[in-house]
Amino acid sequence: AGEGTRKFTLTLTVADGWHVYANPVGDDMLLEAQTTVTVLVGGKPAEAKVEYPKGNPAAGGREKYAVYEGTVTITGTVPAGK
């Protein structure tokens, strides 16, 4: 097993007219719906450092929250050897 980390990139393409909630979403009522990435190795969660891009501001009624639209790139690292 090597030392250090390995990088990963995940690209989401959200259909026109749709959005997914950003991370952080910015509204506690939407926490369960915010985008999260879990990295699995051999079917088990691995320690990963995920870097989420800033979402676009959105509003629904009085609530303000952040969303991802179009193409979104999420990056991160996992321990080498995983």
C-alpha positions in Angstrom: 0.0 0.0 0.0 1.3 3.4 -0.9 1.3 6.6 1.1 -0.4 9.8 0.3 -3.7 10.4 -1.4 -5.3 9.9 -4.8 -7.6 12.5 -6.4 -11.0 11.9 -7.8 -13.4 14.0 -9.9 -17.1 13.5 -10.2 -19.1 15.4 -12.8 -22.8 15.8 -12.5 -24.9 16.9 -15.4 -28.3 18.2 -14.3 -31.0 18.4 -16.9 -32.2 21.8 -18.1 -34.9 23.2 -15.9 -33.9 21.0 -12.9 -31.5 21.4 -10.0 -30.0 19.5 -7.1 -29.4 21.1 -3.7 -25.8 22.3 -3.2 -23.5 21.4 -0.3 -23.8 23.4 1.9 -27.4 24.0 1.0 -27.8 27.0 3.3 -31.2 26.0 4.8 -31.5 23.6 7.7 -34.9 22.4 6.4 -33.1 21.1 3.3 -30.1 19.4 4.9 -31.4 15.9 4.2 -31.6 16.8 0.5 -28.2 18.4 0.0 -25.8 16.8 -2.3 -23.4 14.4 -0.6 -20.7 12.1 -2.0 -19.8 8.8 -0.3 -16.8 6.9 -1.6 -17.0 3.1 -1.3 -14.1 0.7 -1.4 -15.0 -3.0 -1.5 -18.6 -2.0 -0.6 -17.5 -0.1 2.6 -17.3 3.7 3.1 -13.7 5.0 2.7 -12.3 8.1 4.4 -12.5 10.7 1.7 -12.1 14.5 1.7 -14.8 15.9 -0.7 -14.6 19.4 -2.0 -18.0 20.7 -3.0 -18.3 23.8 -5.3 -20.2 26.8 -4.3 -23.9 26.5 -5.3 -26.0 29.1 -7.1 -28.3 31.2 -4.9 -32.0 30.3 -5.1 -35.1 31.2 -3.2 -38.5 29.7 -2.6 -40.8 31.9 -0.6 -38.9 33.3 2.3 -36.3 30.5 2.3 -32.9 31.1 0.6 -30.8 28.1 -0.4 -28.1 27.1 -2.9 -28.4 24.7 -5.8 -26.4 23.1 -8.6 -27.6 23.5 -12.1 -26.1 22.4 -15.5 -22.7 20.8 -15.2 -21.1 20.6 -11.7 -17.7 19.2 -10.8 -17.1 17.8 -7.4 -13.5 16.8 -6.5 -11.8 15.1 -3.6 -9.1 12.8 -2.3 -8.9 9.3 -0.8 -6.0 7.6 0.8 -3.6 6.0 -1.7 -4.0 2.3 -2.1 -7.8 2.6 -2.0 
